[in-house]
């Protein structure tokens, strides 16, 4: 290789020349989903994001698996589902509000 009029010798590892390149172990990706391992009454945010839509109001009855709100993260809309049947209490999620992972969005009594 010539740089600024000077010739410089360059050597490459054989693994790059043969197209192998360095090998890295890839992490197994967990299956995507909206279930959150939540115990007790709290419905927690599965990730950091913005609350796009709240589908329930204080005092509403919900069944296990009902979509209680939509959370936007990284330009994707993610449904958050009720982990058990119950009555919505302590609704803390507001449309347009930012939430952190694990933040309590509401409780189901």
MIVOZA-848065 format. One line per 3 residues: number of its first residue (from 0); their letters; for each residue x, y, z of N, C-alpha, C. Coordinates in steps of 0.001 Angstrom, whole numbers. Layout:
NUM> a> X/Y/Z/X/Y/Z/X/Y/Z | ...
This chain:
0> xxx> 859/-1164/0/0/0/0/904/1226/0 | 489/2256/-724/1265/3492/-777/488/4598/-63 | 1155/5245/906/559/6325/1681/1492/7517/1645
3> xxx> 1010/8641/1139/1802/9872/1042/3147/9626/361 | 3151/8822/-696/4356/8565/-1454/5262/7506/-860 | 4914/6959/285/5731/5916/913/5033/4575/786
6> xxx> 5813/3554/480/5263/2204/371/5284/1555/1755 | 4131/1000/2144/4006/329/3441/3483/-1070/3179 | 4151/-2047/3789/3715/-3433/3629/2632/-3732/4665
9> xxx> 1562/-4353/4221/432/-4683/5079/187/-6176/5009 | -38/-6793/6157/-343/-8227/6207/-1706/-8412/6863 | -2469/-9350/6335/-3788/-9653/6886/-3797/-11080/7422
12> xxx> -4534/-11319/8503/-4656/-12686/9002/-5352/-13565/7959 | -4961/-14842/7928/-5532/-15771/6953/-7049/-15898/7104 | -7555/-15762/8332/-8994/-15909/8536/-9777/-14834/7790
15> xxx> -9192/-13647/7623/-9866/-12582/6880/-9740/-12787/5374 | -8599/-13287/4954/-8370/-13503/3528/-9299/-14583/2998 | -9543/-15605/3797/-10378/-16721/3367/-11857/-16425/3559
18> xxx> -12187/-15226/3977/-13585/-14843/4115/-14208/-15262/5420 | -13423/-15849/6296/-13965/-16320/7569/-14261/-15193/8521 | -13301/-14319/8697/-13477/-13236/9651/-13603/-13778/11057
21> xxx> -13504/-12931/12031/-13635/-13400/13407/-15046/-13913/13665 | -15144/-14998/14354/-16449/-15589/14678/-16847/-15168/16084 | -18095/-14733/16209/-18635/-14380/17506/-19824/-15272/17787
24> xxx> -19949/-15640/19032/-21130/-16396/19417/-22311/-15445/19426 | -23404/-15880/18857/-24602/-15039/18865/-25476/-15449/20031 | -26061/-14454/20647/-26960/-14724/21765/-28279/-15237/21224
27> xxx> -28859/-16183/21933/-30188/-16641/21556/-31176/-15563/21935 | -32039/-15241/21009/-33053/-14222/21267/-34231/-14881/21947 | -34723/-14208/22966/-35914/-14707/23631/-37113/-14455/22743
30> xxx> -38070/-15322/22861/-39289/-15145/22080/-39941/-13833/22482 | -40369/-13077/21493/-41026/-11816/21812/-42441/-12101/22267 | -42937/-11264/23104/-44293/-11444/23599/-44654/-10287/24494
33> xxx> -45866/-10304/24954/-46303/-9193/25786/-46527/-9626/27215 | -46339/-10890/27524/-46536/-11322/28895/-45404/-10821/29756 | -45778/-10397/30932/-44794/-9933/31887/-44903/-10835/33101
36> xxx> -43787/-11304/33561/-43787/-12146/34752/-44073/-11239/35945 | -45336/-11091/36249/-45754/-10191/37313/-46428/-11001/38397 | -46061/-10726/39610/-46739/-11394/40711/-47596/-10365/41425
39> xxx> -48620/-10831/42073/-49476/-9919/42802/-50462/-9195/41905 | -50782/-7987/42298/-51826/-7221/41626/-51309/-6267/40551 | -50027/-5949/40535/-49484/-4914/39652/-49346/-5384/38211
42> xxx> -49750/-4509/37287/-49460/-4697/35860/-48284/-3756/35594 | -47129/-4339/35251/-45909/-3547/35086/-45565/-3377/33615 | -44854/-2292/33302/-44409/-2028/31935/-43318/-3039/31581
45> xxx> -43473/-3760/30467/-42471/-4748/30083/-41198/-4116/29522 | -41276/-2827/29180/-40126/-2117/28600/-40344/-621/28762 | -39305/141/28519/-39420/1599/28536/-40144/2029/27271
48> xxx> -41022/3014/27380/-41724/3485/26197/-42739/4565/26506 | -43594/4815/25519/-44642/5824/25624/-46001/5139/25570 | -46885/5500/26493/-48236/4945/26494/-49007/5600/25350
51> xxx> -49427/4790/24381/-50143/5287/23210/-51649/5308/23460 | -52155/4229/24075/-53591/4130/24300/-53862/3323/25560 | -54765/3838/26393/-55214/3106/27578/-56609/2581/27263
54> xxx> -56772/1256/27283/-58043/627/26894/-59007/424/28051 | -58612/769/29271/-59450/534/30441/-59559/1806/31266 | -60535/1811/32152/-60715/2915/33094/-60748/2342/34497
57> xxx> -60572/3195/35456/-60662/2792/36860/-62003/2107/37104 | -61978/923/37720/-63203/193/38043/-63646/-797/36971 | -63035/-785/35801/-63394/-1745/34738/-63004/-3168/35130
60> xxx> -63830/-4111/34709/-63526/-5535/34896/-62739/-6016/33685 | -61637/-6740/33903/-60848/-7292/32804/-60630/-8782/33047 | -60443/-9506/31952/-60143/-10934/32028/-58662/-11132/31731
63> xxx> -58115/-12216/32206/-56723/-12546/31926/-56499/-12566/30415 | -55469/-11876/29948/-55169/-11829/28524/-55752/-10640/27789 | -56667/-9887/28419/-57209/-8677/27782/-56101/-7647/27603
66> xxx> -56117/-6943/26455/-55152/-5870/26221/-55633/-4651/26994 | -54823/-4236/27992/-55226/-3110/28832/-54652/-1784/28337 | -53517/-1839/27624/-52982/-618/27022/-51981/-964/25931
69> xxx> -51647/56/25141/-50668/-86/24065/-49471/788/24427 | -48290/183/24368/-47050/869/24709/-46169/934/23464 | -45709/2132/23103/-44825/2279/21951/-43380/2307/22428
72> xxx> -42574/1457/21810/-41142/1433/22093/-40418/1162/20784 | -39444/1974/20466/-38659/1829/19239/-39543/1766/17997 | -40528/2641/17941/-41450/2765/16801/-42350/1549/16613
75> xxx> -42442/693/17621/-43315/-488/17570/-44388/-339/18633 | -45614/-696/18275/-46706/-668/19245/-46827/-2048/19867 | -46725/-2101/21197/-46724/-3353/21934/-47930/-3422/22866
78> xxx> -48790/-4434/22694/-49922/-4564/23607/-49463/-5066/24972 | -50005/-4491/26022/-49746/-4958/27384/-51027/-5636/27850 | -50905/-6896/28249/-52074/-7693/28609/-52194/-7868/30115
81> xxx> -53435/-8063/30552/-53693/-8343/31962/-53175/-9738/32276 | -52424/-9876/33371/-51861/-11166/33749/-52832/-12002/34579 | -53964/-11378/34961/-55002/-12099/35687/-56319/-11347/35531
84> xxx> -57392/-11994/35866/-58704/-11336/35838/-58855/-10474/37080 | -59613/-9390/36959/-59834/-8540/38117/-60432/-7200/37744 | -60473/-6307/38730/-60994/-4955/38568/-59828/-3980/38548
87> xxx> -59837/-3064/37578/-58759/-2082/37450/-58822/-1107/38627 | -57687/-962/39298/-57565/-23/40422/-56203/642/40326 | -56083/1817/40845/-54791/2511/40861/-54203/2715/39480
90> xxx> -55045/3141/38530/-54590/3364/37158/-53603/4526/37137 | -52331/4205/36848/-51280/5228/36848/-50849/5618/35443 | -51189/4819/34452/-50766/5088/33072/-51633/6174/32445
93> xxx> -50975/7140/31817/-51674/8209/31110/-51239/8195/29659 | -52184/8383/28742/-51849/8424/27319/-50844/9534/27064 | -49784/9204/26332/-48726/10143/26033/-47627/10174/27076
96> xxx> -47852/9470/28184/-46861/9463/29262/-45718/8496/28996 | -44552/8831/29504/-43371/7973/29404/-43326/7044/30612 | -42958/5781/30373/-42819/4826/31475/-41483/4105/31350
99> xxx> -40939/3703/32469/-39715/2912/32505/-40068/1442/32652 | -39144/581/32269/-39358/-853/32416/-39632/-1158/33880 | -40673/-1936/34123/-41031/-2334/35479/-41944/-1369/36211
102> xxx> -42236/-213/35610/-43121/766/36255/-44521/183/36373 | -45163/407/37506/-46526/-86/37712/-47481/795/36918 | -48215/175/35996/-49159/891/35142/-50546/948/35768
105> xxx> -50903/-134/36454/-52194/-236/37138/-52157/-1452/38026 | -53190/-1612/38822/-53325/-2810/39634/-54635/-3486/39286 | -54658/-4797/39455/-55878/-5582/39242/-56253/-6222/40557
108> x> -57386/-5827/41100/-57852/-6349/42401/-58890/-7409/42199
